[in-house]
Amino acid sequence: MPVASSPSDYTSIAPDYANGHGFYTDVAAVADMLQIPEFTDLTNPTEAQVGSIIKRVEGMVDDKAKRSYRPIIHEQEFHNFEFSRHPMHSYYGGYVGFIQLPQMKVRKIISLRVWQGNKYKEIASAQASIQMLDNFRDLHSITLQLPNSGTSFVADASTDGSPLTDEFEVTFGKKTAMSELAHLINEEFPSSTSQFTKATAAKSLAVGNLVVSDYFYAQKDSEDGTTLLISSLLPSDDGSDCVLKATIQQSATTVNASTNLTVADSSKLKVGMALSGHSHIPANTTISSITDSTTVVMSATATGASSATTAFTSTDGIPTVCEMVAFTDKNDMKRLGDYWTIGSEGRIFFLKEYPYHSQNSIVVTYIAGSSRVPAAIHEAATKLVCAEILRHDDQTILIAETGGNISIKEKYDILRKEAFDILSGKSDVVYFID
């Protein structure tokens, strides 16, 4: 039976590895166990170095326990589908068929796609999409906005072959650009494009203390590498209120007291696009109509005459540059809906929507990991971090070794053994019964 919480749970969870705080333990707990003063920027090891060790140890704990006590994204798992019940009887039986995920403790289904004979159909999450067209290099930025005109995360396009960590590269091809944008939204190291861009660090996109990867997840369409699928991580239909925007820039000339605007190329513009960045164009101005190849009509009158670089923003695509689909809630997860789950067991049951074929017909991306950190996991992680610190001779300056105490080598062996004994008892075993 799933356990929601325990009085002995480790609850000081504020992941910030640079300052020595992880999901399973922190620098204070490590220092207490080693019976030494607190780690600082001046100690050996430093607070940040201990944080790095904590990060490595957490991966070791997950591998040993065969499960995670922190949120882990499992991307695009392919599963076969077998009918367990005839569709005519599915309503009363509760499902047509089900799949068993290799991970239990499923927190959220990010994307659930079923093969319908000629394409995959999304049946979970609030999802948007963007597809690159021939003039995709004209993109200036992609914006992801939280509901109710909330925080906007602006991903700028780079055309110099060396993007910053908060940019995505569009110098090369459409598929490379989509990979770059996915890496940026997910705030990860651009492993598939780093050989071209020479990136040496993970991408990052933040506004204040909010980071884009906490709210959105991106994955390339398995059937079309030029299309990016962006899922909201907000609960259920809350994500449908998120906004996806694309922006290009052109030089535009205004005439005082006129609604006409002269642009470089109106074929890349469309009615309804928002205008910004030109000092003589009032706020909230949009394109009302397009007159010819270089002239558009604005919804407001220009306040002066001048030429300036102007941003043109759209929420439903830009001609010849990109096609977009707004965030749409596709989630109908309930017992009599499209599908339902037993998250603690990693099972997904299909009722109204299901694949037309059996082999590799379901693609699922999800977040798994227990929502609680038991005291035993905290203890095991802390002991493993302590052992790693003891293992390095050049990092034991804080730790005394006297003739009256056990040696550092003995301390290391004891801590490792006790930690792995704990984790052996926490290991999950999943039985698949045919």
Secondary structure, DSSP 8 states (H G I E B T S, - for coil): ------TT-------BGGGTB-SS-BHHHHHHHHT-----SSSSS-HHHHHHHHHHHHHHHHHHHTS-SS-EEEEEEEE----SS-GGGHHHHS-SEEEE-S--SEEEEEEEEEE-SSSEEE-SSEEEEEEE-TTGGGEEEEEEE-TTT--EEEEEEE-SS---TTEEE-SS-HHHHHHHHHHHHHT---TTTHHHH---S----EETTEEGGGTEEEEEETTEEEEEEEEE-SSGGGGGG-EEEEEEEEEEEE-TT--EEEES-GGG--TT-EEES-TTS-TT-BEEEEEETTEEEESS--SS-EEEEEEEEESS-BTTTEEEEEEEE---BSTTSSEEEEGGGTEEEESS---SSSTT-EEEEEEE--S---HHHHHHHHHHHHHHHHH-GGG-TTS---TTS--HHHHHHHHHHHHHHHHHHH--------
